[in-house]
Amino acid sequence: MPFVYTIIPVAAVFVRLAIVNIFFLFLFLSSPGQSVRPDTVSPDRSIPQKDIADYLRKWFNFKPSAKTESMQPGDHLTVSVLPAAGYTLQTRLAAILTGNIAFFTSTDPGTKLSVVNANVTYTQNAQFTIPVQSNIWLPGNEWNLTGDWRYMKYPQSTFGLGSNASLKDEDPMDYHYIRIYQNILKKITHNFSAGIGYDLDYHWNISEEGLNDGHISDYILYGPAQKTVSSGLSMNLSYDTRKNIINPLQGLSAIATLRNNSTWLGSNSNWQSLLIDIRKYFMIEGSRKQVLALWSYNWLILGGKPPYLDLPSTGWDGYNNSGRGFIQGRYRGERMIYLESEYRFDITRNGVLGAVTFINAETFSGLHSKSLQSVQPGAGLGLRLKLNKKSDTNIAVDYGFGTQGSRGLFVNIGEVF
């Protein structure tokens, strides 16, 4: 019976959030003369596609590249690098060197595109981060290697537990962090893979300033520590029909990860979590590229007690992209349910400039509770500038709005999801 009581509130929140996304979907599918067909790519490709490099060549009198089609198996690897300055809610001003490498491991026509993303960032908040994230398909798509390795020196505020947490409860923290997530998956059928992995979250030199009003913070009530280790094995299932994970035009990605942290592997405690990440993409008919993208991200603690900083939290998905409109770490709890919809479209027919609109919603459980609290919505819009036409890599600049006056700028290389 406890299992049934747990599932019912989760299902109820799913229904509420689904209504938000269905309404958003209806807004874009009700336009005359447009329909969604997940298996049809209809934009007019007789118009040569352009990227930033083409314009730089033109402005500085270099010969433009004659090859404009997207990457195909057998092509040489493509490197996109961008030094930049940025501004986000969690970093304020930031100096960034970011890029990705896109390549194929085989000349077989069915080979999926492999990608490695990396950046080095230093921010006005004295945050220093080096993440390296990879998704590599070996020849024949028989094996899929996924990795998320990062080092972070990361002063960042927390606001307590649950999606009812107030901005008034800001609690500045500081810590060092090493993450090592490495998975290997074996192809079972054409698009379905299964495998195992190892996950490590290691935080040290953890400190907090406390609440301004002198009240005890949720961090202290939950259980403080100067150093925490979560170390465990994971079981992974993946179904992926996308052709290009940097900028998917159509297809479905569904990933389930069951993680078991164990003291015999060095973890501070035994605890388990389940992560379900589902993404669906629809190509909309028209003379210009239009895509409707849907994302469901659900992160649940199943048993045991994780360290505070390892709890599900806004913006702590694999690429730190959930919850546009809110600062990273704004909400936190043992259970997280998240949905997002995004409409993407080209502004120029040559693909160099595009735009998006998006809406999201999230809910979390509170302190010492598994019951989900209020649903917090976010929304916004953004621009896309083509950094590399062959790998279809965009510079994504979004402005998002959340509740309680939360708002801010969000910058990515590649699409948010």
DRENVEXGU-132563 format. One line per field, with one value per residue (C-alpha): x, y, z. Coordinates in pm, whole numbers, plus 32768, in hexadecimal, padded with zeros to 4 digits. Each point is the difference from the previous one (the first is absolute). Layout:
c1 = c(X	...)
c2 = c(Y	...)
c3 = c(Z	...)
END
This chain:
c1 = c(8000	8114	806D	7E9F	7FED	814B	7F9A	7EAE	8085	8112	7EFE	7F24	811B	8052	7E9A	800E	814A	7F8C	7ED7	80F5	80C6	7ECC	7F7F	8151	8005	7EA3	806A	8102	7F44	7EC1	809D	7F5E	80C8	80ED	800F	80F3	809E	8118	8088	7FFA	810E	7F6C	80C6	8087	816D	803E	8064	816E	8022	80E8	80B1	80D2	813D	7F67	7FBD	8159	8099	7F2A	804E	8177	8010	8043	7F75	7EBE	7FD7	7F50	7F84	7EC0	7F4E	7FEF	8100	7FF0	80B9	815A	802A	8127	7FBE	7F74	807C	7F3D	80B2	7F83	80A8	7EF0	7F87	7EB2	7F0E	7F17	7F42	80EC	8148	7FC9	8114	80C7	812D	7FCD	80C4	7F0C	7FDF	7FAA	808C	7F12	806F	7FA1	80B9	7FA0	7FAF	7EC9	7ECE	7F41	8110	7F8A	80B6	80EF	8033	80F0	7FAA	80F1	8036	80CF	7F48	805E	7EF1	7FCA	7F8B	815C	7F7B	80F1	7F7C	808A	7EF6	8042	7ECE	8002	7F11	80C7	7F73	80F3	7FF2	7EB5	7F61	8042	808B	7FAC	80F1	7F72	80CA	7FD8	8146	8027	80C0	7F57	8068	7EA1	7F7A	7E86	7ECC	7EF9	7E9C	7F8F	7F3A	7EBB	7F61	7F56	8157	8015	8110	800F	809B	813F	8124	8155	80DD	8159	80A2	80E9	7F6A	8077	7F07	8053	7EDF	8066	7F12	8024	7ECA	7FD9	7F0E	7EDF	7F31	8027	7FC1	7FF1	8133	8040	8133	80A9	80BF	80BD	7F99	80CE	7F9E	8110	7FD2	80FB	8047	7E87	7F93	7EC9	7FC4	7EA3	7EB9	7FFA	7EE0	80BF	7F17	8093	8027	7F71	8168	8047	7EB2	803D	8161	813E	8156	814F	8042	7F13	8030	7EF4	8092	7F38	7FB1	7EE5	7F26	7FA3	7EFB	7FFD	7F1F	807B	7F8E	80A2	80FC	80AE	8000	8094	7EC8	7EF4	7EFD	7F2B	8002	7FE6	80F8	7F9D	80FD	7FC8	8116	7FE7	8122	8066	80FE	80B7	80E5	80DB	804E	805A	7EAA	7FAA	7EB6	7F32	7EFA	7F50	7F73	7F3D	8027	7F13	8057	7F18	8026	7F26	8032	7F0A	8055	7EF0	7FB6	805B	80FE	80E2	807D	7F0E	8016	7F22	80CC	7F72	80C8	7F9F	810B	7FAA	80FA	7F93	80B3	7F7D	80A5	810D	8077	80DE	80E4	7F50	80C3	7FB1	7E87	7F3D	800C	7FAA	8111	80BF	7F9F	811E	802F	7F7F	7EE1	7EBE	7F38	804C	7F72	8091	815C	80B1	7FB2	7EC3	7F33	8078	7F65	7FF4	7F10	8005	7F01	804D	7F64	8062	7F8D	80BF	7FA5	8132	7FFE	80ED	7FE6	80DE	7FDA	8177	7FE4	80FF	7F00	7EE3	7F28	7F46	7EE6	7FE2	7F32	8058	7F76	80A0	7FA0	80CB	7FC6	804F	80D4	7FD6	7EE2	7FC1	7EC4	801F	7FBC	7F8A	8045	80F1	7FE0	8105	7FF9	80CD	808E	8154	80D7	80D3	813B	8098	8160	8040	7F16	8091	7FC2	7ECF	808F	7F58	805C	7EC8	7FAD	7EBC	7F50	7F1E	7EFF	7F9E	7F28	8044	80A2	810E	8094	814A	80D8	806A	810E	8058	80C6	7F07	7E8F	7F87	7F71)
c2 = c(8000	8102	7FD2	8052	8135	8075	7FD1	80AF	8162	7FDC	7F9D	8126	80F7	7F5C	8043	816E	803A	7F42	80ED	8125	7F59	7F90	8166	807E	7EF4	8066	816B	7FA8	7EE8	80C5	80EC	7FDB	7F49	7F54	7E9C	7F2F	7ED1	7F5D	7F4C	811D	8106	810B	8149	8074	7F8D	8095	813A	7FDD	7FEF	80F9	8024	8106	7F8B	8044	8169	802C	7F7C	80F0	812E	7FB6	7F96	7E8F	7F01	7F72	7E8E	7F53	7EDC	805B	7EB9	7F6A	7F05	7EA1	7EBF	800D	8178	807F	806B	815D	80E6	812E	80E9	8149	80EA	80D5	80D5	7FB0	8050	7F12	8006	7F0C	8091	8171	8066	7ED9	7FC9	7EC0	7F2D	7EFE	7F13	7EA8	7EF3	7F43	7EC8	7EA8	7EC4	7F4A	8044	7F26	80D0	7FA7	8074	80F8	8147	8004	813F	807C	814C	80BC	8159	80C5	8110	8104	80E0	8142	7F27	7F5E	7EBB	7F2C	7ED9	7F04	7F0E	7EFD	7F46	7EF3	7F27	7F14	7EF5	7EED	7F64	7F5E	80BB	7EC1	80B7	8157	80AB	8124	80CD	8130	8065	814F	80C8	8128	8101	8080	8106	7FEC	804C	7F05	8064	7EDA	7ECB	7FE5	80CF	80DF	8087	817B	80E3	8096	7EB8	802C	7F4F	8042	7ECA	7FA7	7EB5	7F42	7EEE	7EE1	7F39	7EC3	7F5B	7EFA	7F0D	7EF2	7F84	7EDB	8008	7F10	805F	8110	8129	7F59	7FD8	7F89	800A	8055	8128	8092	814B	80CE	8148	8085	814B	8092	8148	802E	8138	80D7	8164	7FBE	80C3	8179	7FED	7F16	7ED8	7EA4	7FAB	7EC8	7F9D	7FEA	7F57	7F00	7FAF	80CD	7F73	8090	7EDF	7F0D	7EDA	7F55	7ED9	7EF4	7F26	8047	7F3E	80BE	7FD1	80DD	8021	8104	8041	8159	802F	8132	802D	8160	8086	7EF5	803E	7ECE	7EBB	7F86	7FD8	7F44	7FB2	7F54	7FEC	7F3D	805B	7F41	80B2	7F17	802C	7EE4	80E4	8122	80A7	80A8	7F45	7F08	80AB	7FCB	80E3	7FE3	80F5	7FFF	80EF	8006	80EB	8008	80D3	804E	80A3	80F6	8021	814A	80B4	8041	7F15	7FE7	7F09	7FBC	7F66	7F63	7F9F	7F3D	7FE5	7F45	7FBD	7F39	7F86	7EA1	7FAC	806A	8161	80B0	8121	8150	806D	7EB7	802F	8046	8174	8108	8020	7ECB	7F1E	7F7B	8145	80F0	8074	7FB8	811D	8121	812F	7F93	8007	7EB1	7F58	80D0	7ECE	7EBA	7EC9	7E85	7FFF	80D7	7FFE	80E2	8042	80F2	8055	80CC	807F	8038	80AF	809B	8178	8003	7EFC	7FBE	7F87	80EF	80A8	7F5C	802A	7F38	8028	7F19	7FAE	7F1B	7F8D	7F50	7F7F	7F77	7F53	80B8	7FC4	7EA0	7FC0	7F4C	80C8	80E9	8170	811C	8005	8118	8073	80AC	8088	80CF	802F	8000	8026	7EFD	8053	7EEE	7FBA	7ED4	7F9E	7EA2	7F8A	80EA	809C	8140	8108	800C	8141	7FF5	80E6	7F50	806D	7F41	803E	80FA	80ED	7F09	8045	7FEE	7FB6	7E9E	7FAD	7EAE	7F68	7F14	7FE1	7FFA	7EA3)
c3 = c(8000	8043	7E96	7F87	80DD	7F6D	7E96	8018	8050	7EFC	7EF9	805F	7FCC	7EB3	7F91	8069	7F4E	7ECC	7FE0	7FEE	7EEB	7F3B	8004	7F86	7EF2	7F8E	7FD7	7EF9	7F4F	7FCF	7EFE	7EA5	7EF9	80F3	807B	80C6	7F5B	80C3	7ECD	7F04	7FC6	7F20	8008	7EB1	7FFD	7EA7	80BE	806E	817B	80AB	814A	80B3	7F50	7EAA	805D	8095	7EBE	7F37	80D8	8001	7E92	803A	7F0E	8096	8032	7EE3	80D1	80B6	8047	815A	8079	7F6D	805D	7F63	8036	80C8	8165	8032	8114	8080	80F4	808A	80FB	8097	811D	8099	8115	80B7	8147	80AD	7F7F	7FB7	7F0A	7F7C	7F1D	7F37	7F0D	7F7C	7EDE	7F82	7F1E	7F1C	7F47	7F7F	8066	7EBF	7E93	8017	7F92	813D	80F1	8106	803C	812A	80C8	810E	80AB	80E2	808E	80F8	80C0	8106	8089	80BF	8123	800F	7F70	7F34	7F38	7F06	7F81	7EF1	7F80	7EF6	7F38	7F22	7F17	7F9D	7EA1	7FAD	8125	80C5	812F	808C	80F3	80C5	80F5	80E0	80A9	80AC	8100	80A8	8101	8033	80F1	7FD4	80CF	8067	805C	80D0	7FA5	7F3D	7EEC	8105	8064	8000	7F72	815F	8076	7F36	80A6	7F5A	7FEF	7F7B	7FA4	7F19	7F2B	7F26	7F32	7F3E	7F4B	7F00	7F55	7EF9	7F4A	7F0E	7EDC	8036	7ECF	7EF8	80EC	8155	80E1	8161	80DC	8146	808A	8124	80A2	80F5	80A7	80E9	80B7	80F5	80B7	801E	80BE	8029	8078	8088	7FE3	802F	80FA	80E5	7FD0	7FD6	7E8F	7F5A	7FBA	8178	8048	7EEE	8075	7FC3	7FA6	7F99	7F0E	7F54	7F15	7F2F	7F44	7F52	7ED6	7F10	7F10	7EC4	7EF1	7ECB	7ECF	7F08	7E99	7FDF	7EE6	8090	817B	7FE4	7F52	7FD6	7EF2	8044	80BF	8165	811D	813B	8113	814E	8103	8145	80E6	813A	80DF	80EE	8129	7F7B	7ED6	80E4	801E	814B	8004	7F3B	7F2C	7EB3	7EF2	7EBB	7EE0	7ED5	7EE3	7ECE	7ED5	7EC7	7EC7	7EE7	7EB3	7F98	7E8D	7F62	7F25	812C	810C	8123	811E	812B	811D	813E	8136	8137	810F	813F	8117	8132	813A	803C	814B	80F4	8046	7EFF	8062	7FE3	7ECA	7F4C	801A	7EBD	7FB7	7EFC	7EF9	8071	7EE0	7F29	7F3F	8110	7F25	80BB	8094	7F17	80B3	8150	8093	8016	814D	8031	8060	8099	8098	8005	7ED9	7EC7	7EE4	7ED8	7EAA	7EEC	7EA0	7EFF	7EA4	7F20	7EB0	7F03	7FCE	7ECA	7EEC	8002	8168	8097	80E3	80BC	8133	8108	80FA	812C	8134	8123	814F	812A	8156	8127	814B	8145	8135	8094	7F0C	7EB9	7FB4	7ED7	803D	7F1C	7E8A	7F9C	7E94	7F29	7E9C	7F0F	7EA7	7F5B	7ECB	7F47	7F3A	7F29	8079	7F1E	7EE2	7FCF	8164	8019	813E	8076	80FC	80DA	80BB	80C9	80F2	80F8	8101	813B	8130	811B	7F07	7F99	7EA7	7F4B	7ED2	7FA2	7EFF	7F65	7EE5	7F61	804D	8167	7FCE)
END
